[in-house]
Amino acid sequence: MLRKILLPAIFIILAYGFWVSPDFKEISAGVAIFLFGMLSLEEGFKAFTGGILERILKKTTDKLWKSISFGVVSTTLMQSSSLVSVITISFLSAGLIGLAEGIGIVFGANLGTTTGAWLVAGLGLKVKISAYAMPMLVFGIILVFQKAKTLKGIGYILAGLGFLFLGIHHMKEGFEAFKETINLAEYAVSGFPGLMLFSAIGIFATVVMQSSHATLVLIITALAAGQITYENALALAIGANIGTTITAIIGSLSANVQGKRLAGAHLVFNLTTGLIAIIFIDFFVVSVDYVSASVGIANDDYTLKLAVFHTIFNLVGILVMIPFIGKLVYYLTRFMHEKATKVTQPKYLYGASVDFPDTAVKSVKDETIHVYENTVEIIVHALNFKMKDLRSQDNLETIATKQQKINAYDVDKSYDRKVKGIYSEIISFIARAGFNWKEEQSNTLHWLRDANQHLAESVKAVKHLQKNMNKYIISDNQQIRNEYNQMRIEIMTLLRNMEECRHHCEDESGSKILALDAYKLRVEENDKELSHRLFQHIHQKQITPQMGTSLMNDSGYTTLICRSLLDMASTLFIGDSPEETQAERALALDDNELAAVMED
């Protein structure tokens, strides 16, 4: 609703500005070119994430100071706190980092974004950077059209920098010419009213452009041209800092609750920092003057003094908030809960994760484990057991023989509610990834997609098994009752073994896959033994031919359930790294080897 009102209003204001002043066109075009440059720069850095950024992040966020440093360095390099915020939300949603580490990165990103103000104020306005923009654009666009991912990434970065420089040039020229027509400085508002008014304008401008960098460049170029006062520029910078949280909030809308908590932390931090800057503005002005004098910045060089102010108040905000990170995590976790829904929703899939290969694989793997856990619950209840029976070490045969009644359980309804939606989202997520990454990540996603298919097949098979099973496990015929009890005990035993393997098998290469191979052999042996007993029962007329047909079909469903679960486990439970995965798969028995072992 807000977008429907805001967008037409912006178009109307821009159209009026273009009609009133040609110089306004140049300023607006400069902003547009600058924003396009930021998009190109972000696209270029995404080409180099390919797992490297994720691995660096895992190793550099185990301590708070490392998390903050990562935020500072990554934002300084990419010149986009928005991109860093979106990346951090995707990592957090995928479970690669914790909330406290994510908050540390966001704090660091706020400090890192101040480097943009330094570059523009210290270099962009002192040198004719448009001369550097043209070669960057030429070489950058040529490289963008190359097929190699690395060259394409370099091309986007060069083109992005070229557009940034060109945008700054046009904003600077526009404000210089604009003051000959209208002097905006005449509309300056001093004192506390001006502080609040221009802070609000800074917030609005950043929300509209969704880039505090663009707002700051606009402020600095306007300040350099004398179109705004130094006092009002400080207020605009405070507003820009608060307004930048809108990107994190928008980015968190499709994230899980952890991503929303991080966006909340970002909002709290920036609001607190902005409030501190407004309340102690006089103190900050004095501090800026002192620091500027100490490093040789001229007293009337207001653009560099604005960069100093932007750095100091962000640094103060970090120092004030660091002691409260634990409390912030506590209250965000307490007040922002997972939404209870009738249909189970994905927990780990976040749209932006598609752009980061290792993060995408981790998201899909965690979500597949989610599907596995829900599938196990469905199978256990469909077999007329309880989850506590699976988790205990009680004798399954004793539990089965004591059961005197059947608990009605709707497999279809449970599948639709607990599996189908997540399964569909996983397939959609993998399809969006496009399998265009390095082979190891592409292969892993392929195996995970198959793992989900195996889980879906096991649920469908247990639904078919349930029909006759519910009738025969309370039958007066001892033989048929025993056989159906044995089938469900076999599946439950396998589930117990798989859980044991999942959580307690040694982490040495090959241990889990060898354990799974042993279970596969046992499933095939059980199938052969049941076939042998089946013909004995029919031959000795212990069961009717109709019972024999049902038993034959349902033994096939039992074997299918077990095979599907084991095929799934061969992907889901083996090593996390691509090297471990490849090594363990090489040890696994294929169908031909399994058949050969059975014959021996």
N, C-alpha and C positions, 0 to 999 in steps of 0.2 A: 504494500500500500504506500509506504514511504517513498519507495523508488519511483512509483507511478507519479507521485507529486513532485519529487525532487528533480528528476531528470528533465521533465519539460521546463521547470523553473530555471534550471541552469542554462538550457538552450535559449530561453527567452532573454536572460540576462546577457549571455554571450552575444546574441544577435544584436541586441541594443548597443552593447559596447562596440561591436564592429561598425555599426552605423554611425555612432557618435565620433569615434576616433580611429584612424588608420594605425596609430601607434599601439593602441590596445590590441589590434590584430597581431602585431609582432610579439608583444608580450605573451599573449595567449598561445601563439604558435610555438614560442620558445618553451613554454610549460609543456605543451603537447609533445614536442620533439624530445624534451628531457625525459618525460614519462615513458615514451617509446624506447628511449635509450636504456632506461632501467629494466624494461621488459626484456630487451635483447640481452642485456647483461645477465639477468637471471636465467634466461634460456641457455646462455653459454656456460654458466657455472653448473647447471643441471647436467650438462653433457659430461662433466668430469666427476659427478658424484659416484656413479657406477660401482658403489660398494666401498670406495676409498673413504668417503666422508663418514659413512656409518661405522667403519672399523676404527677410524681415528676417534670418533665420538665415544665409542665404547671404552677406549683406553684413557680418555681425557676427562671423564666425568665422575670418577670415583671419589673425588674430593670437591668441596664447594669452590675453592679457589680455582681449580681446574675447569669447572663448569663455567665460571664467570670468564676465565681467560679464553675458553673456547668461543664464548659469545662475542667477546671483544675482537678476537683475531678473525673469526669467520665473517663478522659484519664489516670489519675494516677491509677485508679482501673483496667481498662481494658487494659492498656498498649498498646493502639492502637489509635492514632489520626486519622488513616484512618477510623476505624469503627465509631468513634464519628462523623467524617465529613459526612459519608454516612448516619448515623442515623439523623443528623441535616438536611441534604438535604431532607430526606424523611418526616421529621416533617414539614419543611418549605413548601414542595410541597403539603402536606395535609392541610396546613393552620393552623396547631396547634401553630405555632410561626410566628412572623414577621421577616422581613429581618434584622432589627437592632439586634434583639435578637439572630438570627442565626449567625451574624457576631461576636457578643460577645462570643458565644460558641466556634467558630473557633479560636478566639484570645486565649481564655483560654486553648483550646486543644493544641495549640502550646507551651504554658508554661508547661502544664501537661506532654507533651512528654519528657521534660527534666529529669523527674524523672527516666526514663529508663536508661539514661546515668549515673545518680548517683548510681543506683542499680548495674549496671555492673561494673563501676569503683570502687565503694566502697565495694562491696560484691563479685561480680562475679569473680574478679581477685585476691582477697585476700583469698578466701576460695575454697576448692575443691568441687565445686557445683555439679560435676558429681555424687558424692556420694548421694546427695539428689535427683538427677534426676531419678535414677532407681526405688526407692520405689514409687515415684509419677507416673511414667509410669505404673507400675504394678497395683496399686490401681485404677489409672485413666482409664486404658483400661478395667478393670473388670466392673467399673461403667458405661462405655460407652455402654456396651451391655445390661444394664438394661432397662426395659420398662418405668419405671417412668421418667417423663420429668425432674424432679429436680435432681434425681440421675444421669441421663444421662448428664445433664448440669455440675454437679460437676465433673463428669468423664472427660469431655472435658477440663475443666479448669485445673484439676490436670495433665492430659496428656499434655496439652499445656505448662504448666510451666515446666514439665519434659523435653519436647523437647527443650524449650528455654534454659534451663540449659545445656542440652547435646550439643546443637548447639554452645553455648559459649565455652564450654570445648574443642570441636573439633577445633574451630577457633583459640583458644589460643594455643593449642598443635601444630596445623599446622604452625602457624607463628613462634613459637619457633624453630621448626625443619627446617622451610624454610630458616631461616637466615643463617643456616650452609651451604646452597647451594648457595643462592643468597641473597645479602643484598640490599633490595629495598631502604634503606636510602641513598645509594650512588646516587640514581636518584633524590634526593631532589632538589627542585628549590626554591631559596630564593627570597625575595623581592616581588615587585608588580607582576612580571610575574608568580611567583610561586603561589601567592594568587589567581590570575585569573585562572591559569591552574588547580590547585587542587579544586577550587570551581566548575569548569566545570566538573571535574571527579566525584565530590560528587553529582552533579545534575544527571549525566548520571547513576551512580550506583543506585541512589534512584529511578529514572524513570524505570530502568530495574527491580529492585526488588520490586518496589511499596511499599517500607517501609523505612521510615527514621530511625526507630528503628534498623532495620537490618544493615543499612549503618553505624549508630553510633557504634553499637557493633563491626562491622568489623574495624572501625577506632580505637576504643579503644583497641581492642586486638592487632592490628598491632602496635599501639603506645606503648603498654606495652612490646611488643617483640622488640622494637627498630627498626622496619621495616620502619617507617615513622618518620619524625621530628615533633616536637611539633608545629612549625609554619605551616607546611603543613597540620597537623591534624585539626588546627583551620579553615583553608580554606575548607577542606573537610566537616567539620561540617556545615559551611555556605552553601555550595552547597547542602548538604543533606536537609537542612531546606527549600531551594527553590524547590528542586526536589519533595518534599512530596506533593506539590500542584497537581501533576499529578493524584493522586488517587481521589481527589475531582473533578477534571475536568472530569475524566472518569466516576465517579459516577453521574455527572450532565447531562451526554449525554442523558439519558432517562428521566430526570426530566423536569418539566415545567420551565417556564422562571424564576421563583423565585429561583429554584435550581441552574440554570445557573448563576444567579446574585450572589448567595452565593459563588459559585466556583470562580467567578471573584473577589469577595472581598478577598477570600483566597489567590489568586494569587497576588493581589495588596499588601496585607499585607506581604506575605513572600518575594516578590521582594524588597519591601521597607526596610524590616528588614535586608535582605541580603546586600542591597546597603549601608545601614547605617553601618553595621558591616565591610564591605570592606573599606569604606571611613575612618572610625575612628578606624581602627584595632589597631593602636598604643595605643589609649586611652583605648580600651577594654583589651589589654594585661596588661597595668599598673593596671587597675581596678581589673583584675583577680588576679594579684600578691598581691594586697592590701587585697582583700577579703580572699584569701587563707591563707595569713599570719595571718589574724584576727581570722580565725576559726581553726587554727592549722594544715593546710595542708602543708606538706613539700614542699620546693621549687622545688625539683626534682620529685615530684609526679605528673607527667604530665597528667596522666589519670583523676585524680580528678580535676585538674586545667581545663582540657577540659570540664568536667561537669559543672564547675563554669562558664566558658565562655559561654557554650550553654545556661545556665539559664539567665545570665546577658543580652546577646544580644536579647533574646526573650522577656525578661521583658522590656527592653528599647524600643523594637519595639511596644509593647502594649501601653506603656506610650505615645509614640509619636503619635500613630494612634488613640487613644481614642477620642481626640478632633475633629477628622475628620470623625467620623463614620456617623454623619448626612449628611455631604457632600458626603461621599462615597455612602450612600443609595440613595441620590438624583441623582447622576450621573449614577449609575448603573441602576436605574429605568428609567432614561431619555434615555439612549443609548441602553438598551437591552429591546426590545419590543416583545410582542406576535407576532408570525408570522401569517400573514393573509393567510388563506388557503381556497380553494373552499369547501373542506369537513371539517366540524367542528371536531376539535381534542379534546381528553380528556384534562381537565385542572388540575385535581387533582390526577390522577393515576400515581404512580411512583413505578417502579419494586421493589425497596428495601423495600417499605412500607409493603409488604406481610409478612415480618419477624417480624413485630411489630403489634400485634393484635388491640390495640385501634387506632393506626395510620391507619391501613388498613380499619377499620370500618369507621373512619372519612373520609378517602379518598373516599370510595365507597358512603357514604352518600352525600358528597359534589358533587360528580360526578352525582349522581342520581338527585339531585336538578338541576344540569346543564341540564340533560336530560328533567326534568319536565318543566323547563323554555322554552326550545326549542319546546317541545310538545305543550305547551300552545300557543305559537306563531303560530304553524302549524294549530291547531284547530281553533283559532280565524280567521285566514285568510281563511281557508277552509269554514267557516261559513259566509264568505263575510263581516266580520267586520274588524276593524283595532285595533291595540294594544292600541291606545289612547282611543278607546271606552271601552276597558276593564278597563283601569286605571281611567277613569272619572266616575262621578256619573250621567251622562246624562241618560235620560230614554231610555232603549234599544228598547222598542216597537216603540217609535218615530223614532229612528234611522233606525229600520228595515223597517217600512212602507214607509219611504221617499226614500228608495233605488229603483232606476228605471232600473239599469243595473247590470250585473254580472261581477265581475272581475275574469278572468280565473286564477286559482291557482292550480299548479301541486302538489298534496299531495305526490305522490310517489317520485318525484324528491326531494322535501323538506325533506321527511323522510330519504332518502338515504344520503342526504347532512348533515342533522342536528342531526339525532337520531341514525340511524343504526350503524354507525361506533363506536360511544361512547358506545352504548348498547352492542355491541360485545366485546369491550375492557373491560367493566365492568364484563361481564360473564367470560371472560378469566382470569381476575384478581382474581375473586372469586374462580374459579376452581384451580388456582395456590395456593391459600390459603389452600385448602384442608380440611377445616372445622375440623382442628385438635386442635383447641384452646379450651379455657374454654367455657362452654355451652352458656353463655350469649353473647359472641362475635360471636360464630357460629350461634346462632339463629338470631342475628341481621343481619348478612350477608344473611341468608336465606330469611328474610323478605324483605331486600333491593333488592335481586334478583327478588323476586315476584313483588315488586313495579315497577321495570323496565319493567317487562313483562306486567303489567297492563297499563303502559304508551304506550307501543308498540301496545297493543290491542285497546286503545282508538284512536290512529292515524289511524289504519286500519279500524275501525268502521266509523270514520268521512269521510274517503275516499268513503265508500259505501253510506253513507248518502248524500254526496255532489252530487252524480249523479242525483238523483231525485229532490233534494232541489234546485239546480240551475235552473231546469226547472220550478218548481212549484211556487217559490217565486216571479216570474214575470208573473204568469198565470192570465188569465182573470177571472178564477173561484175564487171568493172571499173566499169561505170556505177553499179550498185546500191551497190557499196562506196564509191564517191566520194560519192554522194548522202547516205548515212548518215554518212560522215565529215564532210560539210559541215554536216549538222544538228547534230552534237555540237560541231563547231568554232564554229558560230553561238552556241550556248548558252554555251560557254566564253568566247567573245569578249565576249558581253554581261556575263557575270559579272566579267570583267576590267574592263570599262568602268564597271560599277556600283561596284566597289571603288575605282577611280580617282576616280569622282564622289563617293563617300562620304567619302573621306579628303582629296582634293586639290582639289575644285571650290572656286572662290572663294566666300566667305561672303556676297557681295553678294546682296540680295534677288532671287530669281528665277533665279539662275545654275544651281542644281542642277535645278530643275524644267524649265528649258529644255533642259538636257543630256539629261534623261530623255525629254523629248518627241522629241528627235532620235533617240534609241535606239528609241523606239516606231515612228517612221516607217521606220527601217531594218528592223525586224522585219516590218512589213507588206510592205515591198518584197521582202524575202527570201522571204516566203510566196508572193507573186505570181510571182516568178522561178522558184521551185521547181515551182509548178503548171504553168507554161509548159514547163519542162524535162521534167516528168513525162509530159505528153502527147506530147512529141517522142520520148522514149525508147520509149513504147508504140507510137507510129505507126511508128517505124523498127525496131521489134522488137528493140531493144537490151536490154529487160527483158521478163520474162513478165508476163501479166496479174495473176498472183498477187503478183509482186513490186510491180507497180504499185499494187495495192490496199493492200498493207502500207505502201508509201511514202506513199500518200495519207493513210492513217490516222495514220501517225507524223509526217508534216509538221504535221498538226493538233495532235498532242501537243507538238511542238517549239514551235509558235506559242503554245500554251496555257502552256507553261513560261515562255516569255519574257514574255508578257503578265502572267502572275501575278507574276513577279518585279518587273516594272516598276511594276505597280499597288501592290505592297508598298512599293517604294522611294519612291513618291510620297508615302507617309505617313511612312516611317521616316527618310528622309535629308534632308527639308526642315527649315526653321527650327525652333529649339527653342521660341521664344516663340509664343503664340497669334497675335500680330499678324503675325509672319513667315509662319506657317503659312497664315493666311487670304490674305495677299498673294500668296504663291507659288501657292496653289491656284487663285487667280483667273487667273493667267497660264497655267496648264496647259491643254493641249488636251483637250477632251472627245471622246467617240467620234464625234460628228457632225462636229466640226471636223477630226478626224484623217482621216475618210473623205473630206471635202472636199479636204484637202491631197493625198491619194492620187490623187483623180480629176484634179486639176490637173497 
